[in-house]
């Protein structure tokens, strides 16, 4: 059984390939990447696949039984057609099953909503594809917060507009583990799962980071407008607006959703504190 993972050179795609390598032989796994050299370190066959090229995927999905479609990073309107290039090539090649990495979030009312809407459209396209399917809706990764820690320490605080809102953080490694199961086990077919962990507030996030990193961070809530201005100044118009939209969604409860992780992975999701400890051990101490 041949399993292809798209966008395999990215953080999530490579985490999924690494999880699959623990469950199946490396000759069963094909990594697809826009720049093939960036995926060669994974130790599996690599094929070229640019989401904008239907032709790439017509070739890349030859002989593939199951494809994992990692959601593209382009602007929302472009993503829908990019994902369709993969879905159509999968149908043409006789692929049996498609697993899609979607996202949790509000479908309207904030600047992140257009991204969520485009993912919902791809979910619909996959459900209507005639193939077997599973959809995972990913929670927010905890890694960016932990990779940003030097800035938090410099500022003495975590500052955003999430206020009291709770966020069900996950990690790329937890997601990799779950997606390997969704790819390999037929019992999940036809399901849409929220792949999220424990719901915590930003204050709890700061407390957990303090506990593990021995820091003294406080949480400072600011208005949505102030945070948006701050993010745009640092990240530019598009990304700054989207990041502010994500935290506005957290504030309004869009990320405080029930978790289907245990159903997908056959084990509970690690707690938020465990995620932070795990990252600290792997990245800071080494």
C-alpha positions, 0 to 999 in steps of 0.5 A: 500500500503506497501512501503519499504525503503532500507538502512533505518538506513543511513542518506538518508534512514531515511530522506525518512522514516521521510518524508513518515511518514508525508504523509502516515500511519506508518503501510504502511512503512517498513524500511530495514536495514543491522543492524535492531537495527539501524533503530528501532528509526524510529517507523516503522516495520524493516526488515533485508536486506544486499545488498550482500544477495539476500535471505535477500531481498527475505524475506524483500520484501514479501508483498511490493508494492513499494521499494525505493532503496538507492544506496549502499556505497560499491566500484563501481563494487560490487554495481551493483550486490548488487543492482541487488539482490534487483531488482531481489527480487522485481520482484520475490515478485511482487513488482510493482514499484522501485524508485532509488536514483542515483547521478549527476556526470561526467560519465568519466574523474575523480576518481568519475566517476566509482561510477557514471558509476555503478549508471548508470548501475543500472538505466539501470537495473531498466529501463529494470526490467519490473517494474514501476520505477522512478530515482532520481539523487541526487545533492551533500549534503550540510550537510558534509560541515556544519558538517566540519565547525570546521575544516574550522574555524580552517583553516580560509578557505574552500580549494579544487580544485573546483575553479570557478565550480558551484555545485547544492547543496541539503540536505537530508531533501529536498531529503527526501521530494521529494522521498516521492512524487516520491514513492506515486504519479504515475504521476512521473513513467518513469521519471529520475529527477535531484534532485538538488538545486541552482548552487553556487560557492565555494566562494558563499558557503563560503560567505553564511556560513559566513553570517549564522555562523558569520565566516570569511572564505575565499575560497582557490582554489588548484590544483586537484593533491594537493587536492587529496594528501591532501584528501588521507592523511586524508581519505585514498586512496579510499575515498580520491581519490573519494572526490578529483574526486567529486571536480574535477567534480565540477570544470569541470561543471559536477554538474552544471545541470538543476534542476527537483526538482520542477517537482518532489516535487511540490514546489521549492527547498530551496535556498543554503542560506536557506539550511545553515540557516535550518541546523544552526537552527536545529543543532547549536542553539539546 
